Amino acid sequence: METLAVIDFETTGMSPDDGSRATEIAVVLVREGRIVDRYQSLMNAKVPIPPLIVQLTGITNAMIRSAPPAAEVMRQATEFIGDCPLIAHNAAFDRKFLDAELARIHQSRRQEFACTVLLARHLYPDAPNHRLGTLVEYAGLPVAGRAHRALADAEMTAHLLLRMETDLRTRYRLSEVDHELLRRIQKTSRAALDPIIERYRRRTPVR
């Protein structure tokens, strides 16, 4: 059974292209239907946090001043993730910051992302919207802590992922749900979902 790494960043802004940097990272490892390990750290990139972001996240400039350097944190996080396939809620956001922070320490991402926003649009079309907090409430999942803190968001994304895996196994009589299938689902249209999963199911043992 593969181990998946659920990742979440808190940042000073919306994109590294506008000079925004990461302020916090969390990684939650998921294997065999449960959370098996966690990594979390604030990180000091020497970039001030705007007041609106402080209000949103609760991460203050004073907290960042006493945090370890961003480069040190990213080396630790990269070692923790290893070669595990990656998961994030709104993965396009986290992917940009991961790639930008890795580039600063002369490293690059080796694995691809699956996105729980894209997956939720296929699997839970009746949800009011596909924000993380809404989906946690919709699915009756545990609230791990304050929203917009990296570890809480990563843990809630991990619980959402586990629910998705369970629902896929039940709905389509799958013995397992791997990262490859999740990436196939997020890339296809909802109308083509059943044929995609049926082809996958034929190559795996049925419960």
N, C-alpha and C positions, 0 to 999 in steps of 0.2 A: 504493500500500500504506500503510495507516494505521500510525502509531506508537503503541504502547501504553506506559503508564507503570506499572511495577510498584512498589508503595510498601510500606514497612514502618516501623513505629514501635517503639521501645522506650520504656517508660513507668515511672512510679513506682507504678502500680497498675492495676487492671482497668478502671476507667471514669472519665471526666472528671466524671461525676455525683457521685463521692465525693471530688472534689478532686484526683484524680490528674492529672499533667501528663506531657507527652512529654519524654524525655531524649535521644533520638536519632531521626533520620529518615534514610532512604535511599530513593532513587528510581532505578530501572534502566529505561532506555528500550529497547524491543524493536521492531525493524522488519525485515521481510523475512527472518524466521527466525533473527535473531541479535541479540545485545546490541550496541547502538550508542553508548550513553553512560550515565554514572552520576553521581549526586550523593549525598553523604553528609555529615552533620555531627552532632556532639553539640550540645545546646542547653540553655541555662541558664534554667529557668523559676522559679528560686529556691524550689524545693520539695525537701525532703530525700528521699533514696532510702532506703526501708526495707532493713534488712540482708538479708532474704530475696531482694529484687530485686537487690541488689548481688551476692549469691552466684550468682543465676541468670544475670545478664547480664555480670558483670565490669565494669559501669560504676559507678564510685565517686563519692561526693560531691565528692572532690577534683577528679576529672576534669570534673565539671559546673561547679564553681566557676570553672574557667579556660575554659569553653566560651563561645561567643558567645551573646548574648541570644536567647531563643526567638523573639521577634518578628522579629529580623533573619534568623534561619535560615528561618522560615516564609515570609518575603517572597522569599528566594532560591529556596526549594523550589518555591513557587507559580509563579515566573517560569520555572523549569526545566521544570516539568510543562506549563505552557501549557494548551492545550485537549485534550491527549491523554486518551483514555479510560483509566480506572484499573483496575488489577488488584491484588488482595491475597489472601494466604492467610488465611482467616477474616476476610473483608472487613468484617464487622460491627464488629469490634474497631477496625481501622484507620480505618474511616469515622467512627466516633464521635470519635476523637482528632483526625483531620484537620478535621472540622467545628468542634470545640471550639477548636482552635488557630487556625483561620482566623477564627473569630468574634472572637477577642481582638485581631486586627489589622484588624477591620472588613471582612473579605472573606468570600466564601462559595464553596462548591464549585459548579462549573458542569457537571461531567460525572458519569456514573454509574460504579459499580464492577461488575466481574465478579469472582467469588470462586472461587479454585482449590480450596477445600475442597468447595464444592457441586458443582463440575465433576467433581472426582475421585470423588465418591460415585456419579456416573452412569457415568463412563468406566472406573473401576478398582474395581468392587465387590468384587473378590477380594483387595484389599490388606488387610493385617492391621488397619490403621486408617488414618485420613486426616490424621494429623499430618504436618507438613512433612518432618521427618526420616525418618519411616517411608516416605513416598512417594518421597523421594530415593533411599533404599536399594532400595525395591521396583522402581523404574524404572531403576536403575543410573545415576543422574545425578551430575554433579560435586558434591562437597562444597566449598562456596565459602569456608568458614571456620567460626569458632565459632558455634554456634547461639545464638539470642537476642542477636545483634548485628545491627543493622538492615541493613547492607550485605550481610552473608553471607546473611541470610534473604531479602532482596530478590533477590539473585542466584540463590539456589536456587529461589525461586518463579518467576523468569524462565525458568530451565531447565525447570522443570516445565510452565510454560505452553507453551514451544516444543515439548515432547514431546506435550502434548495436541493442539496444532495439527497436528503431524505425524500422530498417530494418527487424528485426525478426518478429515484429508485422505485418508489411506490407506484407512481403514475404509469411508468413504462416498463415495469418488471425488470429492472436492471440489477445486476449483482454488484456493480460498482459504478461510480461516476468519477472520471478522472479529469485532469486539467485540459487534456486534448478535447474531450467532449464539451466542456464548458466553453472553450474558445470556438468550437464549431457552432454551438448554439447562439453565441452572441453575434456571430457574423451572418447568420441566416435570417430570413424573414419569418415572421410568426406562421405564415401559411405553409412554409416548408419545414417547420419544426418537426412534425411527426415523421415524415420520411427520413430526415437526417438521423433522428434518434432510432428509428427502426433499423436502419442500416448498421448503426453502432451496436444495437442490441443483438443482432444476428451473429456478431463475432464474439460476443461475451456470453458466459453461462447465464441461464435464466434461473431466478430463485425457484 
